[in-house]
Amino acid sequence: MRNRRIELLLMGVVTAAALLAGCSDSKDAAAPAAQPPVAAAPEPASTGATPAAAPGDKRVIDQLFSLETVGMNLAYVEKIAGPAMRSEFHRHQFRSDGCEVTLLTDDADKVVNGVEVAIAPSCNLSLAPLLGGFAGEPPITLNELTFGRYEQMLGGGYYADCLSLCGNAADPVVYLHAEGSRAMHLMEFMVQAPMVSGPVLNATSQWRDAMIKAESEDYVLDTRFNCDPQRFRSVIATGLAAVKPMAFTFGRDLGFPPGECR
């Protein structure tokens, strides 16, 4: 009898152990397996490139190369283009979109009177926004411009800082200056080139010699040729017809002191 009790007790212990083991296995099976932490996606490497502008956005140079720029406050323009790189003698230099731009201001350096753009391969702007139909079809670009083609579009007169005994302070420059129509808001336009070498120097030398022969050396020294830019026009126009200018300017009050006119 005693042995029977011991046997029943042992059977109860074994049964209880089995039940406990089954409950433990059931809980382990129901619990979800622990997942390893998910690694964060790496940040894209920076390329250093400027974000692309939205399709409707205008480039800074396109905003500056506009007739509307003339008459604007310089402070307002600087909000568009940023501060000028250099400012001296009422000339404020900017660089934008491959173009070198100089804004010409009034004596107080407050209002923009003119916009000058250096002609270079990196800055091949269309003249259509300024000249409309006068720019041709397809519109001529700055890099296609010559003195001859400019004259065909706008006409104008030839001027120069100096043609004789000019000194070394700065390279003398020859200009072709014209006044636009009412459709162009009576704006003035101008192309220019320094008289330093090559066909420009040859053309201006012939221009000077023709004046001296017809008038005198004093006529040239006193720059009286600026008083009547049409008089010797054929000489200089022929010499510069195929020459590419170095800069294109538009604005107001771009004329030149006439010299000692009499």
Buried (B, 14 or more C-beta within 10 A) or exposed (E): EEEEEEEEEEEEEEEEEEEEEEEEEEEEEEEEEEEEEEEEEEEEEEEEEEEEEEEEEEEBBBBBBBBEBBEBEBEEBBEBBEEBEEBEEBBBBBBBBEBBBBBBBEEEBEBBBBBBBBBBEEBEBBBBBBBEEBBBEEBBBBEBBBBBBBBEBBEBBBBBBBBBEBEEEEEBBBBBBBBBEEEBEEBBBBBBBBBEEEBBBBBBBBBBEBBBEEBEEEBBBBBBBBBEBEBBBEBBBEBBBEBBBBBBBBBBEBBBEBBEEE
